[in-house]
């Protein structure tokens, strides 16, 4: 978002009529890529998925059903998709970019983050299924029936990147290999792997200074996260690119295996503990349930991000995957261009799965009224949003857009997930117990948080207790120690005045309180969370210390000091 982009490729309503994201008439499960790829049972579906992705890649870039157009919905090129302009609210790059308004359609940092991405996945899934049906009809008669059935059952796979398989293997081979062998209507062939990258048909973003553009290889220097990488036409998307603009798969795999236990599992484990939709849904909620200010409010990003990603939300863990998978210069790490990497859709199929499972655990928790603090292509800054807000540009009919209230039940959209099927009709606590066991973090991964309190000795005469509360602005001597906000205490027993310049120092482990309250404990490089030199977490990344950490000092008989 921090690099300006001027419209050059106008998008309008498709010549074939509006593109409608239709639900499937029958319910079939989305499958984990770990189980889908290399499994003979799903071979025909894989054959069709590979060819269907290539088919939408090959469509003219101005075709609303092309991959380029669908990928361009999320962020750049900040142009209308399929005639969804928003009327008077339409984004104008020449004026709106400077205000910090986001120019893509996607919802990030808002309560609609989970539901907006649901019809997005439905759209590409529907387009791929249509291609698959046409391809299935081209197979020889002795295979045609099998492939027609496979096209009917095909749903977009997901990648559960918090699974133990990722811990052991890193990244599924299907995302890394340049070619893949499939059975086509003309027999078995090795074809270009469409899941590894997408080659841009036109320029994406704006050229940067010399040395930071792909055509500067072998002296390419990837930009930092403050600037969108420039991708010239006919260059592929990249992941952790090196100086020769080549993917560094070893670095990618190493990152993934490391972060499963330190970021992904802890994030999911925490979010399945608490049922507050506002806190679950996005990274834009502070400890007092107020909304973060617009993170795009200045360019480059603002330096003050107190409380960003405060809770172990779905979006916070989602953000971590984007950054870890993409790396500096990798498309997945930049919100404006992430959707041009095909792995985006396997990632967001998993995000939708996690959302659906969370709904299964907390079926009565749903979208409260809120604001779109970042704006979008069709929504102004701070526009009021709720579950009846249009999820533009995704059409339910020619004249209606999908709303969150209409995508609450995935089965009504024609798909499900195997875990949902397994626990369907049972007590939600059984599903919760299964998920907490599935994503239980390694107890030795070594991430704990402490509050260190330093008091000038002469300021207080002991004995006294120093109690530490988290996210409890009203805490005082009467706040019960049974409160979930109470993290712990330390004591000063000496009753004598100390010498000048002496201090009392105490530390309280607040990790358990953070876990109880759903405050995130995983750390990752988002908006400079982690100091690159020391490796230490910036406290403002999660806490506004003055507002979120509360110190209550009391006498032995429990009176305020």
N, C-alpha and C positions, 0 to 999 in steps of 0.2 A: 504493500500500500504506500510505501514511502518513496516510490519512484513514480513520477507522473507518466501517463500514457495517453496519447492522443488517438481518438477513434479514426481508424482507416478502413475497417471492414464492417460495413453496416449490416446488421442482422435484422430480419423482419419475419413476418409470418411465412412459414414454409409454403412453397407453391403447391404442395400436396394437402394443404389445410393445416389447422393447428395440430401440434403434437400433443397427444393425450396420453398420460401415464395411467394405463388401464390396469385394474386388478386382474389377477389370473382367475379363470373360472374354477380351477381345482386347486386344492392345497397340497403342496409338496415342500419338503424341508430344504432350507439352505444348509449346505454341508461345509465342514471344516476342510480347508485346502490340504491339510495334513492327511486326511482320510480320503479326499477326493482324487488327488493326483497320485498316479501309480496304482490305483485300485481298479482291477479288471472290471469289476461290477459297474463302475462309473465311466469306463473307457469311452463309450459313445457320447456321453454328455461332455466329457473333456474335449473330444474331437470337435464337437459342435461349438463349444465355448471358444476354443482357439480360433476357429474359422469365423465365428460371428464377431469377435473382437476385430479381426483383420478386416472384415466387411465394413464395419462402421469407421475404421481407420481410413479405408479406401474411398469412402464417399467424399464428394467435393466438400471442401471446408465450409462453404456457405450453406450447405444442406443442414437443416435443423436436426436431422437424424444422424449427423456425423459425430464422431468422437470429439472432434475439435469444438464443435458448437456446444455439446453437452458439457465438456470439461470447462468451457468458458462461462458457464452459468455461475460457478462458485466464486470466481474473482475476476482477474483480467480475462478479456479485454475491456471490461466495464461498458458493455453495450447491451441493448435489449435483446432478449431471447424470445423468439416466436411471438413477437408483438406485445410482450408483457412489459409495458413501459411505466406503469404506475401513474399515468396521466400527468397531472400537475406536479406530482412528487418525483418525477423521473430524475435520475441522477445526471448532473451536468459536470463533466470533468473540469471544465474551465473555471468553475466557481466552487463546486462542492468539495473538491479534493482539499483545498486549502482550509476548509472548516473542520477537517478530520472525518467527514462522512465517508463510510466505506462504499466503494463503487460496485462491488459484486452483489449477488442476490443472497449469499449465504448468511445465516445467523450464527455469530460467534459472540460469546460473552452475554448471551441472552437466554431467557427461560425456554425459548423455542429451538435451541440448538439441537436437542435430540429429535424433535418432530420434523423440523425442516429437512433434515438429512434423510428422513424416512421416504418421502416421495421422490427425493433425488435418486436414491438407490432403486426405487420402483421404476423410475423413468428409464435408466440405463438397462435395467433388467428386462423391461418390456421390449426395448429396442433390440437387445441381443436375442431375446426369445423369438422375435419376428424374423430376424436373420436366420436363426437356427431352423425354424420351420421351413424356410425356403431351401436351405442347404440340405435338409433331411430328404426332401423330395428328389434330390439329384443322385442319391445313392442307387446302386444296382438293385434290381427287384429282390434278390435274396438277402439284402441288408436293409432295404427301405423301411420295412415295418419296425425294425429295431430302432432305427434312427428317428422315425416319426414319434415313437413312444418316448425316446430320450429327449426330444425337443419339447415334448409336453411336460416332462418332469424337471427340465432344466431350470434351476434357480441359481442366483449368483452366489458362488462360494464365499466363505469368510476365512480370515486367517486369525485364529486365536493365538495372538502373540504372547499371551501370559501362560500358555500351556507348557508343561514340562518338556515337550518335544522341542520347543523353541529354545529352552534352557540348554538342551543337549546338542541340538543341531544348528541353532542360529536362525537361518532363513531357508524356507523351502526352496529346493532346487529350481522349481518352476518359475521363480522370480529372477533367477540369476543366469540361466543358460541362454546363449544367443539363439539356439535353434531347439526345436522340439519335434519329436516324431509323432505323427498322428495318422489315423486312417481317414483319408479323404474319399470323396465319391470316385476318384480315379486311382484308388489304392493307397498303400502306405507311403508317406513322404516325410522328409525332414523339411520343416517350414520355419520361417523366421518366428521367433517367440514373441508374441504381442504383449506378454505380461512383463517383459524386461524393460521396455521403454516405448515411448511414442515419439515419432519424428514430427516436428512441427512443420506444418505446411506454409506458415507465414511467420514473420517475426513476432516474438512474444516479449513484452516489456520493452524497455528503452536501453540503447547501448550505454555502457558505463565507460569510465576512463580507461585508457590504454592499459592492457595487461589483465583486465577483468572481464573480458569477453571470450567466449569459447574459441573464436577464430584466432586468438592470440596464442594458442597452444603452439609449441610445447612450453610456453612460459605463462600459462594461465594461472591466475590467482583468484580463487573463488571469493566473492564478496562476503561481508559479514551479514548477520541477520537483519541489519538495519536497512539493507538495500536489496531489492529484488534482483536476482540474476537475470541477465539478458540471454535469451535463446534465439539465435538467428534462424531463419527459415532453413529447413532441411537438416537441422541439428536435432539429436535425440534428447529426451529428458535424461537427467543424470542423478546418481546417488553417491555422495561423498567423492566428488570428482577430484582427480589429481591434476598436476600441471599440464598433462596432455589431454585433459577433459575425458578421462576414462574412469569408469566406476572402480572404486577401491572396495572390492567385495570382502576382502579379509578384515578391513576396518569395520564394514557394515556388520558382518557376522559377529565379530568380537563385541561390538556395541550391543547387539541384540542379546547375546548370551549373558552379558554382564547385567543388563538392565531388567531382565525378567524378574530376578529376585530382589533388586533394589528399588525398582520403580513400578513395574506393571502389576506384579502380584500384590504388593502392599496397597496400591491404589484401588484395585478391584476389591480386595478383602475389606477395606474400610467402607467403600461405598455401599456394599451389601449389608452394612450394619444399620444404616439410618435411612428413614423414609421421608425426609423433607425434600420435596421436589425442587424447590427453589435452589437449595444448596447442592442437590445432586446434579442439576441440569447443566450448570455452566461454571466457568472460572471467574465470572464477574460479580460474585456476591461476597461481601465482607462479613465479618463476624457478627455484626448487628443486623444482618440481612439487608443492609443498604447496598446499592449497586455501585460498583467501581465506576469512576469517570471513564469517558471514551478513551480507550487505549490508543486510538489513532488521532488524538486531539492535537498533537504537534508532530512535526516531521524533522528528524527521525523520531522514534518513540520517546514518550516522556520519560524523564529520569525518576520520577516519584511514582512507584507502583505499590505502595503500602497495601498489603492484603490481597494482592493479585493471586488468584488460585488458592485462596485461603482454605477452602474445604477440599476433601478428597473427592472431587466431583468427577463425573463422567468425562467432561470436557478437559479437565486438568490432565488426566491420564491419557486421553486422546492426544493432547498437545505434545506430551512427552514422546509418544510414538512418532509423530511427524518429525520432530527435531532429531531424534535418535536415528531414524531410518534415512532421512534426507542428508543430514550433515551440512556443513558450509558449502553453498553452491548447489546443493541437491534440491530439486524442485519440491519434494515433500516437506521441506523445512520452512517454506514460505507460503503464507495463507493465500496470497493472490494467485499462485501458480501451481499449488500442490495437486490439484485435480487433473493435471496433464500427465502425471505419472500413473500408469494403470494400477499400481498397487494401492492407490487411494481408495479404489472401489472395494477391494478385498478388506482393507482396513475399516471402511465405513460400513460394510456389511457386518463386521464384527462389532462395531460400535452400536449398530442397530440391534444386534443380538444381545449385547450387554444391557441395553435399554429395555428390551422385551423381557429379559430375565428379571431385571430390577422391578419391572411392572408386575411380574408374577409374584415377587416377594412382597411388594407393597401395592396391591391392586387398587387401593382407595386413594392413593396419592397422585395428584394430577396438577396441571398447570395453573398457577395463580396469575392474576393480572400483574403486569410488569411493564418495563419500558425497553425499547431497542436503543440502548445507549450509543451504539456505533452507527446506527442507520444502515441502509442498504440501497440497492439500485432503485427500489420502489418505496422505501420508507425513510422518512425524515429522521434526523437525530432526535432521540428521546420520544419517539412516537409510542403511544400506548399499545401494548400487544397482549393477547390472551389466546385461549384455545380456539377462538373464532376468527383469528387473523388469517388472511389469505397467505398461503405458503407459495408465494410467487417464485418462479414462473411455471409451477407445475399444475397443469390443467387436469381437472377431473372430467370436465366436459368442454365443449368448444367455448362456452361462456363462463364457466366456473373454475376457480382454482381450489385445490385441496386445502382443507383446514385441519389443524391439529386434532380437533374433535372427531374428525372422520378417519384418522389414521391411528387411532388408539389401539385397535385390535388388529394384529398382523394377519390373523387368519382371514379376516374380511378382505385383505389385500391379496390372498391366494398363496401365502407362504407361512412357514413356521420354522422352529428350530427343534432339534431332537430332544434337548433338555426340557423344553416346554411341553412336548408331547409326553415325555416320561412322567412328569409330575402333574399333568393336567387333571383337574378335579380334586387334587389332594390339598391338604393344609399347606398354605404358603411357607410355613416354618420348615417343612421338609425340604422344599426347594432351597430355602435360605441355608439350611444346614449343609446341603450338598455343595452349594457354591462356596461357602466359607471353608469347607474342607478342600475343594478344588483349588482355591486361590490362597490357601493358607501360606503366609510367607515363611521363608526359612528363618527360624528364630535367631540364627546367628549372623544375619546379614548386617548387623551392626549400625543401625540408624536410630539413634536416640536423641532426644532434645532436652536441654537443661536450661533453667533460668538461674543466672548467677546474680545474687543480690549483694551489693556492697554498701555498708552503712558506716558513717563516721562514728566511732565509739562514743564520743562525747555527746552526740545528739540524743542518744537513748540510754537510760540507766536500767540495767537488767534487774531481775530476770524478765524476759518477755519472749513471745513467739512471733515469728514472721510467717504468715500464711500466704500462699500463692494460689491465686485463682486465674483461670483462663476463660476469656470471653464472658465476663460477668462484671459489667461496669458498676453494678449496684452493690458489689460485695462489701461487707463491713463485718464487724465483730459478731453480729447476729446471724450472718449467713451460715447455715449448718455445714458441718464438715462432711455430711453425707451428700452434699450437692455434687452432681456430676462435674461441676466446674472447679471443684477443689482439687488441686494438683498435689499439694503436700506442704510441709512446713519445715523450718529449722528453729532452734531455740538458742537464746543467749542467757546463760545462767548467772554469770557474774553480776554482782550488784554494785560494783565500785566504778567510779569514773576512771577512764583510761587516760593514758598520756596523750598529748596532742599528736596528731598525724597518725594515730593508729586506727585500724578499721576492723569491722566484723564482716566476714564474707561467708555467705552460705549458698549452697546450690540445691535446687529442687528439680527432680526428674519429672517433666510434664508430659512424657510420652503417653502414658496410660490415659491421662485426661484428654489429650489430643485425639486418641483413638476413640474414646467414648463420644466425643463431640463431633467426630467426622472431619476433623481438621487434617489436612494432608500431611503425611510424613515422608513421602517420597520426594526426592529432589532431582532436578534436571535443569538443563540450560535454557530456560525460557526467560527472556528479558533480563539476562544476566543474573539469574538466581545464584549461580555458583561463581565465586572468584576464581578465575583461570589460573592464578598464581598460587594461592593458598589452598584451594579446594574446599574452602569453607562456604557454608550457605549464608547468603545475605539475609539478615533477620527481617528486613523489610519485604523480602520476597513472599513471606507467608504472614508475618505479623506486623502490624503497626504497634510497636511495643508499648507506647503510651496509652493506647486504647484497648489493647487486647490482653495485656498481662497486668493483673491487678494485685497489689501488695497490701495486705491488711496486717497491721501490727497490733498485738493485744497483750494485756497483762496476764498473769497466771490465772486470775479469776475471770478472764474472758472479756475485759473491758477494752474499748478502743484506746489506743495511744495516739 
